[in-house]
């Protein structure tokens, strides 16, 4: 079988030299991969326990239409999310279009004119700038009289507790904490660190709502931010918790009052969680959530593999090849646009869908620079599937994530090295041969 594997990699365009580079690196990661599998096993049992506790049945997989009153599958799934994430309540809906929408619903549902929003972790992800009103946009929180302030991280990427202390005031209603790095070269935060930050904020003002943007972080660790004091956690179903099967959707989980406020914003005052037909998505929502822990494990292995390969090639990687992981995103800094573009072309070439397409930078809505995105995905924009993207601006970093299986994630990384090698952007280590 070894020969057959070598031959199929060559048919896919991976040279023997690149394949050997990958094999040598993979052999060094066995212990690291075993640890990832251990966390996945725990999280898998956690999801199964929540499904069994809430008596998931075949009837839960059926569709509803119209108003969606008494949708058993929808209501049971929300209970499964709440139990898995150890929260009082959850809102899990196909009517939530994306992660940005989920965050906007949670924020606008719980903030009122005169309130202030605080980001104690620096600038939020690009698409939230218009939601908040940092960049003017119709319907932003700023237009509704919600003010905003942020505190920057310290040079080492840790929290500036003194600046946070000074920023909290009588108007501070909600603190938003972005777990993942987004398009920044700062560390992603561990659940433990997030818990320490929340405890500090609550010590200053106990009634501040602490919301965590949990995108790209679900099931990476054995605990979630909701286990360490977060009042709300928010994410997208076409990222980790959808397991690659959810065709759309988002979730908001946390304290019942705050989830209910978000539900009234998503649908209508007086209606809240009572309406919202599932239109046939219950089955992939359930099955995707069931698969999510092992899918996330495959993506994590891909991220660790990428960090180790590109570290050997001499590039700055974040996290580095040995650091603990707190999300599925791997940042690689090339310091020139050709690196970002070549990397994305490699990821696209490894895709099962649209592998023949060459991604190009374009002015994507919600961003302040051209962005290149590579994702030959079964679900458009699904970043739990093999994908990579990055803004075409200094320091020219690319952000890799996903891979529904470890073998596919591995192929994508090897293909990125292959494309960059052919473009003259990288050269393989001399001691490889």
N, C-alpha and C positions, 0 to 999 in steps of 0.2 A: 504493500500500500504506500510505502514511503516514496517510491518512484512515481506512482500515480499522482500523489499530492504535488510533487515537484513539477510534474508535467502540467497539471491544471493551473498552477500559479504562473508558469511560463505562458500558457495560453491566455491568461488574463492580463499579461503584460509586465509581470514582475520578473526582473532579471535574477539569475542565480546569486549574484553578488548582494543584491538588496535582500533577497530571501535569507541568505546566510547571516546577514547583519541582524535581521529580525529574529532568527532562531537563536543566535548567540545571546541576544538581549532577553528573549523570553525565558531562556533557561535559568537566568538569574532571578526571576520573579516568582518562582514556584511558591515560596513561603508567603509572599505578599498576596498572591492570588488565593491561597488557602484562607487567609484572614478575611478577604472579601466574601468568599463563599460561606464562611461561618456567619457573618452578619446577615447575608441573604437568607440563610436557613432560618435564623431567628425571626426575621421580618416576614418570611413566608408563613411561618407558624402563627404569627401575630394576625395576619390577614385572614387565614383560615379560621382561627378562633373567633374573630369578629363575625365572619360569615355564618359560622355555626351558631353562635350565640343569638344572632338575629334571625335565625331560621330562614335563610335564603332558600327559596323554592323555585321550581320551574315557572310558576306563575309570576315570579319577580322579573322574568326575562321578557315578558310580553310588552307590547307597545300600548301607549295611550294617545288620544288625539284631543283636539279641541281645547277645552279648559284644563284638562288633565286632572280633574278632581279625583281624589282617592286613588292615585297611582301607587299601587303597592310596591312595585319595583323601585320607583324613585324614592319613596319614603324609606324603604328598607335599606337601599344603598346609602342614603344619607346617614342612617344609623350605623352602618358598617364603617363608613369613614370616621364618624365621631368616636366609635369604640376603638378603631385602629390607632387614631391619633390622640386618644384619651382626652376628648373634649366633650362639652355638654351638648353641642349641636353641630350640624354641618349643612351646607347648601352645595349641592352637586348637580349642576344643570347644563344641558346642551345649549341653553339660551345665553350662557356666558361664552362669548366669542373667542376669547384668548386670555392669556395671563394678565395683560395690561387691563383688559376689561374687568377681570375679577378684582384686581387691585383698585380700579376706579370705583367699582360698585361698593367695595368694603370701605373705602375712604369717604365717598360722598354719602354713604348710608349712615356714617357715624360722626361726621363733622357738620357743624352748623355755622351760619354767619357769625363772625366774631371769634370763632375758635382759631387756634394756631396749630399747625402741623409741624412736627420736628423730625428731621432726619439726623440722628446722632452718628451716622456712618458715612458722612460726605454726600456727594451728589448721587442721586438715584439713577437707575437705568434710563437710557435716553428717552424711551417712549413715555416715561412718567413725567418728564419735564413739562409737556403740554397738558397732561392731566392736572398737575399741580398749578401750572401757570408760570413756571420759571421761564419758559418760552411762551409768549402770549398765544392763546388758542381759544376758540369759541367753546363755551361750556366748561372752562377750567374751574378748579376750586377757587382760584383768585377772583374770578368773575362773580362768584357767590359769596365773597367776603371772607374767605378763609385765608389767613396769612400763613407764611411759611418761613422757616429758618432751618439752617443746617449747621452742624459742627463738623469740622474736618478731622480726619484721622491723623494720628501722629505719624511721623516719617517711617516708623517701622510697621505701620498698618494697624496698630492697636487703637483702642478708643481713648479719646481725650476727655477723661472724666471731669476735669476742672472746667473745660469749655462747655460740656454738657450741663454741669451744675449751673453755670452762669446763664445758659440758654433757656432753661426751664422757668416758666413764669405762670402767672395766674390764668393766662389764656391757653396754655399748652394743653391740648385735649388728647392728642394722639401722637405716638412716636412710631415711625415706620422704619423697620430694620431690614435691609436687603441682605439676605444670607449669602448669595452668590456675588461674584465680582462684577458681573455685567461686562461692559466694554472698558474695564479699568484693569490696571496691573497692580491691584492690591489683593491681599489674601481673601479667600472666602472664609466665612466665620464658622467655627465649630459650634455645635449646639451648646456645649458647655460655656463657651465664651458669650454666646447670645444670652444664656441664662444669667450670667454675671452682670451683663449690661442691663438686662431687664430688672434685676434685683436692685441695682443702683438707681435706675430711673424711678422705680416704685418707692425707694427710700426717700427720694426727694419729694415725690408727689404721688401718693398711692392710687389716686383715681385716674391717672393717665392710662389710656388704652395703648397697650404695646402690641403692634401688628408686625408680623414677620412675613416678608416676601419669601416664600419657601421654594420658589421655582428652582429647579435643577437639584434640589437637596433631598427630596423625599426618598426614604429607604437607603440613603447612603450610610447613615449611622443607625445604631440600634434604638435611638431615641430621636424625637422630633422637638422643635422649639416649644410646642404645646406641653411637653413634659417638663419644661423648665420655666414656666411662668408666662408664656406668650398668651395674650387674650384672644388673638386671632392669628391663624396661619392661612396663607392664600397661595394658590398655585393653578397651573394649567394642566388639563388632562392630555394635551398633546406633548407633554413632557413626561416626567417620571411616572406619575400615578396612573396614567392611561395605558401603560405597558405596551405602547405601539399599536393598540387596537382601537382606542377611543378616537372617533373621527372629528370630534370637536369638544368643547366644554372646559369648565373650570370649577374650582371648589373654593369655598370659604368655610373654615372650621374654627370653632372656639366657643367662647361663652355664649349662652343662648341669647341674651339680650342683644349682643353685637351682631350675631348672625341674623337674628330677626330684623334688625335695622337694615342690614344689607339686603335681605330678601324684599323688604318694602321698597327699596331703591331699584332692585332688579325688575320687579313686576309693577306693583302699584300700592300706594297706601291703602290699607284695609284688606289687601289680598295676600301679599307676602308669599310664603311657601306653599299656600294652598293651591296655586295654579301653576301651570307650566307642563305641557304635555311632553312626553319623552320620545314620541315619534319613532320608535324602533331602535333607539340607541342603548337601551338597558343592557342587552346581552354583551355588546363589546365593552360597555362601561364596567360591568362586573368582571368579565373575563380578563380585561386589561388590568384591572386592579389586582386580580389574583396573580397574574404573571409579573406584575411590576417589580417585586423584589429581585427576581432572577434576571429580568431584563436590565435593571439598574446595575446589577453585579457585572453583567457583560460590558456595559458602558464604562464602568469604573475600571475594569481591566484594560480596556482600550485607552483610557486616559492615562493610566499608569505606564502602559507600554509606550505611548506617544511621548510622555515626559522623559522617559529613560532614553529613547532613541534620539530625540532632538537635543537632549543634554549632551550626549556623546558627539553630536554633530557641531557642538559649539554655540548653540543658541540659548538665550535666556528663556527658561520655562517656569511657569507658575501654576500650580505648585511644582516644586522640583521633584526629581525622581524618587526621593525617599520620604518626603513629607506625608503626613496623614491627609486623608481626603475628606472634604466636607461638602462637595458637590461633584457633578459629573463633568464640569467644564475644565478643559486644559488650555491654558494660554501659552502661546509661543510667539516670541517677539523676533521679527526678522530685520527691523530697522530699514526696510525698503519695501515698496509696494509689490515688487516682483515676487517676493517671498510669500506674501499673503495670497496673491492671485494664483501662484503656482501650487500652493498647498491646496487651495479650494478646488483647483482643476483636478488634482489627484483624488480628492474625496468624491467629487462628482463622477469621475471615471470608474470608481469602485461601486457605484450605486446599482441596485437592481432595476431602478426606473430612471429613464433619461440619462443613462450613462454616456451617451454619445453627445450630450450637450456640453458646451464650454461656458461656465458661469463667467459673467462680466460685472464689474462694479456699476451701480446705478443709484439714482436719487430716490431711495426708498422712503415712503412716508413715515414721519416720526423721528427721523434722524437728521443730524446737522451736517453730515458729510455723505459722500457716496459710500455705499456699503456693498460688499460682495457676499453672496450666500451660495453655498453648495449644499444641495439636499435632493438626491434622487429618491424621494420618499413615497410611501403608499398613501400617506396623509399629508396634504400640503402644509409645509411649515412645521412638521413634527420634528422637534429637535431631540426627542429620545431616539429617533432613528439616526443613522449615520449622517452627520451634518457638520458644517464648519462655516463660519462667517466672521466678518471683521470690517471695521470702518477703514476707509482708505485715507488715513491721516496718521501722523507720527504718534507713537513710535512704531507703527505698522505691525500690530499684533493680530494674530488670528486666534479664534476661539473655537476649539474642537469639542464636540460632544456627541454622545449617542452611540448607537450600534445595538440593534435588537438582540444580536448574539455576539459573543466574543470573537468567533472566527470572522464575522463580517467587519467588526471594528478593527481587527488586525489587518485584514486586507486593505481597508481604507487608509490606515497609517502607512503601510508599506507602499501603497500606490502614491501617496503624497510624497514620500521620499523619492520614489522612482521619477515622478514628474519634475521635482526640483533638481534631481541629479541630471536629468536630460536637459533641463534649462540652464544648467551651469550655476545654479544658486547654492547647491551643496556639493560636497565631495565626501565619500565614505572614509572612515578611519583607515589609516595606512596599515595598521596591525590586523586588519580583518582577514587578510589572505595569508 
